Amino acid sequence: MPSIFDIYAKFGGLIEDKGIIRLHGTDRKGIEEQTKGDWSQAVTPRDHELQMPVDMVVELQSRQVETFIFVKNHFEGSALRTITKVKELLP
């Protein structure tokens, strides 16, 4: 499956009303083994990747597109911690 960033670069201009960005991770089984069901810590930090979806949100909002980001625990190990990082990166 192509990266969300590649798809957005190609088709992002077609989004007019609402947008949803979903961060779900790449290795569900591996992260479940690392967390052992404790989703309170980011066990695989992906800080270097977070600016890209934030940039997408900023660009979409500049065009008055209502935008939502959904984060699964499997992205870094803690959706709540990832959401906090995203909020800190937003202008």
Secondary structure, DSSP 8 states (H G I E B T S, - for coil): ---HHHHHHHHGGG--SEEEEEE--S-HHHHHHHHTT-TTS-SS--HHHHHHHHHHHHHHHHTT-EEEEEE-GGGTS-HHHHHHHHHHH--
